[in-house]
């Protein structure tokens, strides 16, 4: 991770994240999964399912959701909320793409783990 202007952290290249896949960003407070949807949109969630803590980064990305590999909970990538009959939420982190780089909002990152 590299600090960028205005408290945005460079967490990698957008091309480093496979379509319908993920990459991990290691943070002292816990891992964050960066996902890329089929349409190229990128999202960041805490790499921990709200159900039993499964690694969301190892789940299957479909549309703008990811299915947890442990118990098949479906998590909305935009909101972090479990869908369907399941209830729970994974922390969402603000991202933006600039010049092919993925930038994460460091202020919101710190607040999410507070």
N, C-alpha and C positions, 0 to 999 in steps of 0.2 A: 504494500500500500504506500502510495506517495501523496503527501499533502499537496493540495492545489489551492489556487486563490479562493477566497471567500469560504473557507472551511469545507471545501469539497475534497474528497480523497479519491485519487486515481486507483481503481481496483483492477484494472486490466483492459485489454482490448476487447471490443465487442465481437470481433472475429474469433476470439479465444473461447467463447462459449458456443457450444454446438447448438444448432437448431433443434428444438424439442429436447434440450439437455440442460446441464447445469455445470457450474464450477463452484468451488469452495473459496471463500475469503476467510482466512483465519484472523480472528480478533481476540485480544486478551479476555474479553468478556464471553466469548463463545463464537462458534462458527456461523457464518452467514452463507446461504446458498444464493448464487446468481443464476437465474433461469432465463432461457430465451424461448419464446413462443415461435410457432411456425411462421407467423407474420413478421418476425424479427424484433418484436417488442421485448425489452428486458425488464426483469423484476428481481427484487431481493427480499428474501424471507430469512428469519432465523432458521437454521438448519435443524429444527426440532419440531416434530409433529406435536400439536397440542393434546393429542390423545395419550400416547405412551412414550413420547420423546423420540420416535423413529427418525432416521436421517432422511429428510425430505429430498435432499440432493440426490439420493439414490432412487427416487420415485420416477414414475412415468409422467411426462409432461404431455397434456392433451388440451388443445384450445388454450385457454388462459388459466389452467388448473394443473395441479400436480397430485398424483395419487401416492400416498405414503406406502412404502414397500412392506411395512409390518402388518397393518390391519386394514389396508385399502380405504382409509379416510381420504376424501377428496378436499383439497385445500385450494381456495381461490387465490391466484397469484397476485391479484390487484389489492385485495383486502386482507389476506391472511386468514379469512374466516373459513371454517369447515362448512361444507355444503350438505344439502339433504337433511336427513334426520340427525346428523351429528352436530355437536356444539363444541366450540373452542376456537381459539385464534392463535396464530403464530405472528410474531412481530414482523412488520413490514418496514423496509428501509427505502428512503427516497433515493432514486437514481436519476441521472440524466446522461445522455450520450453526447459527447462533444469531440469532433475531429477523430471519430473512430474509437474513442476511449470511453469507458464506463466510469462515471464519477458518482460517489456516494456522499450524501450529506452527513458530515462528521458530527454536527450538532445533534441531529436526530438520532444518530448512531449512539452517542453517549447517553441521550435521554432514554432510549429504548432499553438499555441495560441497567439503568439507575434503580 
